[in-house]
Amino acid sequence: GKPFNPSIFLVHAVSNIICSIVFGDRFDYEDKKFLALIALLEENNKYQNSIQTQMYNFFPSLMDFLPGPHKKIFTNIAKVDKFTLDIIKEHQKTLDPTCPRDFIDAFINKVEQEKKNAHSYFTIDALCRSTLDLFLAGTGTTSTILKYGLLILQKYPEIA
C-alpha cells in the first residue's frame, strides 16, 4: 500500500542472473562483496553524466592532468577488474576442461586451445574485458528496460 522504488531490487536481481551465467554462481543479496560491486557500478553510472567525464572522451590527454569524477571511474573499474580477476584465478585453479561450469570456464578452455596461436584473441586479459562488458552492459540495460516496463504497466493497467 506504500510507494517504493524497485530500481535497487531490479539491479540486484539482474546482476545476480548475469553472475550466475558468467561466474557460475549467484551471490546472496546481503553479500558484502556483491553489494560493493553494485555500489561501484552505480557510482560509475552517476559519474558517466558529469561534464568532466564527457570532456575526457574528447580531450583525454588534457583531462589526465585535471581533477574530477572521471578519475574516480578509473579507480572503480580497477576494483571491478580485481574482483573479476580473483574469480578468474579461482576458476583456473578448479577448472575441469571436460565440464565447463560457466562463461569463464568455456573461455579458459578456448585460451588453452589457442595457446600456440600467437595472434589469438583468447587471452586472460580478453576474458577479463569480456566478463566486465557482459556484466556492465547487461546489468545497466536490462534493469533499465525492466524499470520502463513496470512504468508502462502502471500507466496502462489494462495491458497488465
N, C-alpha and C positions, 0 to 999 in steps of 0.2 A: 503494500500500500504506500510505500515511500519511494520517491525517485532515487535512482542511483546511476552511476556511470559504469557501464560494463567494459570500458576500454581495458582496464588492467586485467580483468578476467580473460578477455579475448586474447590479449597479447600473451599471457601466461599459457593459455591452452594451445594456441598456435605454435608458440616456441617449443612447448613440450612435444608436440607432434613432430615437429621438424627434428628435435633432438632424438626422438626415437628412431627416425629414419636415418639420420646422419651419424649419430653417436651410438645407436643401438640400444639406448636406454633413455628412459624419461626420468625427470627429476621430481622430487616431492615439491609441492608448491611453496613449502616453507624452507626449502634447502637454501642455505646462505649463499653458496656459490652460484646457484641458479638465479636467485634474486639480485645478486651483484652483477651478473651478466646482463640481465634485463635492464637494470638501472644504467649500466654503461651504454646500452643500445638506445635507451630513451634519452639519455643525456646527449648523445651524438645527434639524434634526430632533432633535438631542440637547437643545437649549435649549427646544424645544417642551414638554418634560415638566417643566420646572422650575416650582417654586411661584410664582416671580416672574412668569413668563410667563402662568401661569394667572390670577394675580391681576390682571395687566394687562388681561386680557379682561373682567374685571368692573369694575375701577376704573382706566380708562386715564388720566384726568386726575390722579389721585393718584400713580400709578406713574410718570408722566413725571418726577416730582421725585426718585424713588428710584433708586439704582444697582442694577444686576443684569444677568443674562444677557438679559433682554428688550430691553435697549439694543443688544446685540451682534446680535440678529436683524435689527434695522432697518439696521444698518451692512452686514451681509451681503446683505440684499435690495437695498440701494443698489448694491453691487458687481455683483450679478447683473443689475440693471437696466442698469447701464452696459455690461456685456458684451452684453446683448440690444440696446440702442440702437446700439452700434457696428456690430453685424451688420445692423440695420435700415438704418442710414445707408449702409452699403456696398451693400445691396440697392437702395436708392433710386438710387444712382449708376449701377448696372449693370443697371437694370430694362429688360426688353423686354416691354411690355404684351401683346404677341401670344403670348408663350411663357413663362408663369409657371413658375418652377423649383420652387417650394415654397409652403408656407403663407404666408410673409411676402410673397412676390410677389403672390399672389392677394389678400391683404388690402390691400396697397398699391394694387392695381388698383381695388379697391372704394372705397378712400379717395378716389382720383382721381375716380371716378364720382359720389361723393356730396359733392364739394366745395361744390356750390351749395346743398345741403340743410343749413340751419343747425342742424337737430335730429338730424343723423346720429350714429349711434353708432360709425361707422367713422372713427376718428382714429388718429394715430400713437400717442397715449397708450393707447388701447384695444388697439392692436396689441401694444404692449409688455406690457400686462397679460395679454392672451390668450396670448401666447407664454410668458410666465412661468407662467401657470396650467397650460398644457399640459405644460410642462417639469417643473414641480414635482410636479403631481398624477400625471402619467404615470410619472415615474421612481420615486417612492416606492411607489405602489400596485402597479405591475406587478412590480417587483423583489421586493416582499414576497410577492406571490402565487406567484411562481416559487420563492422560498425555501420556502414552505409546501408547494408541490407536490413539491419534492425531499424534504422531510421525510416526507411521506405515502408517497412511493415507497420510501423507506428502511424505513419501518415495515411496509409491506405489499409486499414484493418480488414476491409472486406476481402483483400487479396490473401491475407493470412488464413 
